[in-house]
Amino acid sequence: MTDLYFDFLCPYAWRGVELAEVLRAEGEPFRLRHYSLVEGNHADNAAELTWRLTEQPHGEGTLYQQGSLRAFLASHAAAQQGEEAHWAFTLALYRAVHEAKGTLDETAIQAAAESAGLGLERFAADLADDQSRRADLRAELDAAREVGVFGTPTFVLPSGEAAYYRFETLTRDLNTAREWWALYRTVLTSSAEIGTIKRAKNRPPRKGGQV
């Protein structure tokens, strides 16, 4: 099972989740995990972890903070209805925000729950259990910190190798997804132990693919 750490704020993570969804249909196992870019990049956490997203009241902080917290808690509420429901909700919310250019807010969350076919009464009840959802989220953020996650998407292979992979191109094509995933795993598991690959600033434009 490959763990996939994501944040709804991140378009790169959206593309990584879409890639994983294509491969899941072919039997490649992935598990959705949450990582907060707001918490990870918060100025108060520069020296040590003192500011926790899960301790923040609803409706306070930046719009990014408010939307991210509510989306994470809703994601955990969706997960109470099973893995497929969790994936369906995650994809629906990602597409509403990053493909349809919507706002990560309560309206988008409720629309995603409907689009994903969730049992809406149960979803509302699980979301209303705020302390349990915050505990779920905090446990995942702690797990991400143990791995050393710093950006999204981060993939953690079953063998333990983990890395952030910045997807600048979206694909829902199976053959392309297979090719990219094979390349990713090859780089990650190579004895060359490549730590960073960053394209030159003035590189020529890409050909093909979807942005």
Secondary structure, 3 states (H helix, E strand, C coil): CEEEEECCCCHHHHHHHHHHHHHHCCCCCEEEEECCHHHHCCHHHCCCCCCCHHHCCCCCCCHHHHHHHHHHHHHHHHHCCCHHHHHHHHHHHHHHHHHCCCCCCHHHHHHHHHHCCCCHHHHHHHHHCHHHHHHHHHHHHHHHHHHCCCCCCEEECCCCCEEECCCCCECCCHHHHHHHHHHHHHHHHCCCCCCCCCCCCCCCCCCCCEC
